[in-house]
Amino acid sequence: MMAITHNEVRRHPRWREEMKTPLQIPRVHRISGTSLLGIVAFLIVTAAAGILFFKG
């Protein structure tokens, strides 16, 4: 099985063109895993506190 080495990829003209273009800012705001975990943990704690408050 033939493998493409990193040097071969770097020599390719398309790779060079991509490196010349500036990185585009993504238009869609993505939530990172840490903040998503924090939001879910907050919702679980809030739900548990609400259940204890109204039942207890």
C-alpha positions as CSV (number, residue, x, y, z in Angstrom):
1,M,0.0,0.0,0.0
2,M,1.4,3.4,-1.0
3,A,1.2,6.2,1.4
4,I,1.4,9.9,0.7
5,T,4.1,11.6,2.8
6,H,3.8,15.0,4.4
7,N,6.4,16.4,2.0
8,E,4.5,15.3,-1.0
9,V,1.4,17.0,0.3
10,R,3.3,20.2,0.9
11,R,4.7,20.2,-2.7
12,H,1.2,20.0,-4.2
13,P,0.0,23.2,-5.9
14,R,-3.5,23.1,-4.3
15,W,-2.0,22.9,-0.8
16,R,0.2,25.9,-1.5
17,E,-2.8,27.9,-2.8
18,E,-4.8,27.0,0.4
19,M,-1.9,28.2,2.6
20,K,-1.9,31.6,0.8
21,T,-5.6,32.3,1.4
22,P,-6.5,33.7,4.8
23,L,-8.6,31.7,7.2
24,Q,-12.3,32.5,7.0
25,I,-14.2,33.3,10.2
26,P,-17.0,30.7,10.5
27,R,-20.4,32.4,10.3
28,V,-22.1,29.8,12.5
29,H,-21.3,30.0,16.2
30,R,-20.4,26.6,17.5
31,I,-20.6,25.7,21.2
32,S,-17.4,24.0,22.5
33,G,-17.7,20.7,24.4
34,T,-16.8,22.4,27.7
35,S,-19.5,25.0,27.5
36,L,-22.1,22.4,26.3
37,L,-21.2,20.2,29.3
38,G,-21.5,23.2,31.6
39,I,-25.0,24.1,30.2
40,V,-26.2,20.5,30.6
41,A,-24.8,20.3,34.2
42,F,-26.6,23.6,35.0
43,L,-29.9,22.3,33.6
44,I,-29.6,19.1,35.6
45,V,-28.8,20.9,38.9
46,T,-31.6,23.4,38.3
47,A,-34.1,20.6,37.5
48,A,-33.1,18.7,40.6
49,A,-33.3,21.8,42.8
50,G,-36.8,22.5,41.4
51,I,-38.0,19.0,42.1
52,L,-36.7,19.1,45.6
53,F,-38.2,22.5,46.2
54,F,-41.7,21.7,44.9
55,K,-41.9,18.1,46.3
56,G,-40.2,18.7,49.6
